[in-house]
Amino acid sequence: MSTINRRTFIKGTGAGSLFVLTLAGCSPKEERPTSKASADSSSEPVQKRPQYVMVFDQNKCVGCGECKEACNETNKLPAGFHRLTLERQNGRTEGEACPYCGKIEPCDCERKYVRVSCQQCLDAPCVRVCPTQAAHRDPKTNIVTMDPDRCVGCKYCIAACPYNVRLINPQTKTAENCDFCLHTKLVNGEDPACVSKCRYGALAFGDLSDPKSYVSRLLNVKDTVRIRPYLGTNPSLRYVPVTKEKI
């Protein structure tokens, strides 16, 4: 698979950050939303909205790209336009010998991949800056999505996104983002296309507000990191970093 040049996605975290980042502060237990009823016992009970999250396991991804193809097909995206890509990384320090094969020159011993897509921030800058409310949070699912009928192509949301993952669809001339296949799969009770297509179990999806969901149980036992958490956007996309140790 060819290298995808989207380095700005992780700019500022340092080389190889996904497998050396400090894991402090990433426990999902501290981030589960509470309903208004629990915060104020005098108020009437309200239904708690879900908090959908996606978990990308860097240990399992082989970079096949079938997730991207499934996304393109399901969401009928034009050729050359993608809501998600895969960033190929190498954890080696330039100029040092590979600890596996001993080569100084580039090798494939430490190929690692990172999912590059909308981070589904709980405090989403794109939603805050959109002048027409085309970029908005779906009231039922709490997922950041787009209303193409309201989008005027101003690109404010693209400029505001600190992850560089929002783009203008060349066919519709409107902005788009990965919305977990909200209108194509999730609406029918199905997992996002990328999750269903992954043959290696590198992707998991579910409602973090449900303690019995698979993702809740997974995040209770797995250490995960998030891209640039210091920005305070509270991303819903979690990454399980590579745990293989050098020899």
N, C-alpha and C positions, 0 to 999 in steps of 0.2 A: 504493500500500500504506500502511496506517495505521501511525503511529508506535507502537512497542512500548515501554512504560514499564518498562524493566528496568535503570535507571541504576546500581543498586547493584552490578551485575555488574562494572563497571569503576571503581567509586568508589575514589578514592585514587590513580589514575594521572594525573589531570589531563585537561582537555578536549583532545580530538583526540589522545589518547596513542598510538593505534595507528599513526598516520602520522608521529609525531615521536619515538617511543621510541628510546633508544639500543639498538643491535643487539648490543652486546658481550655475550659469554657465551651466545649462542644457537646456537652451532655444534653441529649434531647429532653431529659426530664425537666430541665430548667426553662424550656422554651415552649412547652405545651400551653396553648391558650386556655384561659378559664372563661366561662360564660359570665355574662353580666349578673345572672342570678346568684352565682357563687360569690361574686364580689359585693353584691348588695342584697342581703337577705330580705329586704323589704320590697324589692322589685319583683315583678311577675316573672315566672320561669320563661326562659327563651331557649330555643334550640341552638346548641353549640355548633358553629360552622366547622367543617373539617379543616385539617391542616395537611394537605397533601405534600409529600416529600418524595424525592427520588434519590436512590443510593447507587453510586457508581463504584464498583469494586475494581480498582486498578490492578489487582492481582490476577483477575480472571479475564480481562479484556485482551484480545489478541489482535485488535486493529483490523478486523475483517471488513468493517464498514457496512454490514448488513442492517444495522440499526438506522443508519442514515438513509439507506435505500428504502427501508420500510416507512420511514417518516415522509420521504418525498412522495412515495406512491399513495400512502393513505391520505395525505393532506393536499394531494394534487398540485405539487409545487412545480414551477417551470424549470426547465433544464438549466443547470448551473447555479440554481438558488437552493440554499440549504438552511434549515432551522437549527441543525446541529452538525458539528464536525468532530473529528478526533485529532487531538494534538499529540504528535509523537514526541516523546522525551527520551533523553539518555542521562542517567545519573552520574556518568563519569566526569571526572575533572579533566579538562583539556590539558594534554601534555603528559598525563600520568598513564601508566600501563593498566590495561584492563585486568581486574583481579581474577577473571575467569579464563581468558585466552592468552593474556600477556601482551596483546598488541598495543602499540602506541597509537596507531591510526584508528579511525572510526570502525566500529564493529557492531554486530547486532546482539551482543550478549545481554545487554541491559535495556532492551526496548521496552518502553512503558508508554501507555496511552492515557490521555485525559479527555473526558467528554467536554466539549465546548458548546454551551447552549445557554439559554436564558436561565438565570439562577433562581427565578421565582422568589424574589425577595419579599419578605413580609412587610418591609418598609421600602417600597419600590420607587426609586427616583423617577422612572419613566411615567408612572401614574401621576405623580405630583406635578410634573411640568406640562403634561398634555393639555393644551388650551381648549380642546374640543371634547375631552373625556373619551376619546377613542381608545386610548390606553386606559384600561380600568380593571378593577378586581371583580370577578364574577361573584354576584351576591350569594349564590348557592354553594359554590365550591371553594371560594376564596382564592381562586387561581387568577393570576395576572394574564389578561388576554386582550384582544383587539376587536374593535368594532370598525370594520373597513368602510362602512357607510359614513362614519364620522371623521375618519382620518383625512387630513388635507395634505399629507406628505411634507409637513413642515420640518421634520427630522429633529424636533426638540427631544423626543424620547431617545433617539439614537445618541445625541450629544450628551444626554444626562446619564446614560447607562455606563457605569464604571467598568463593566466587563466586556464592552465592545461586542455584544452578541445580538443587537437588534439591527435589522436591515430593511431596506425598501424592496418589496417584491417588484421586479421589473415588469411583470405582467399587469398587476393591479395598481401599481404606483402608490401603494400604501405600505405602512410599516408592519412588520410581523415579528413574532417571537415564538419560541417553543412554549406552548400552553398545555403541555401534557396531553395533547390530542383531545382537548376538552370538547370540541364540537364534532369530532369524528369517531372517537372511541369511547371516551369517558362518559359521554352522554348516553351510551348504550350499556354502561356498566362494565366495559372492557378496559384492560390495561392499555397504556399508551403503546403505539405500534412498535416502538423501539424495544420496549420491555418484552413484548410478546415474541419478537423476532430473535432476540439474543439467544443463541444456542449454548452459551457458556455461563449463563447465570451471572453476568457482570452487572446487570441492572435489576433493581427492585423498586417497587412503587406501592404507595399506600397512604393511609390516613394515620398520621402520627398522634392525633388526638384520641385514637382508639387504642388503648393499651394492649388489646388482644390482636391487633393487626400484625402482619408479618414484619413490616418495617419497624414497628415499635419494639418488637422482640429482637430484631436484628441489631438495632441501634443500642439496645441495652447491653449487648455483649461485644459489639464491635467499636473500636476506636475509629472515629471519622474526623475529617478536616473539612473546612469550607474555604473557598477562594476569597482572599482579602477580607476576612471577617472584621478587621479593624474599621472598615468603612461604616459599620453599623446598619447595613441594609438587611441583615438577618436572612441570608440565603436559605432556600429550602432544598437545594441540591447538595448532597453530602458525598464525600469521596472517602473510600477505604484505601489508604495509601499502601504502597508496596511494602511488604514486611520481610522480604528475602534479605538476608544479611550477606555481606561480602565475605569471601573466604581469604 
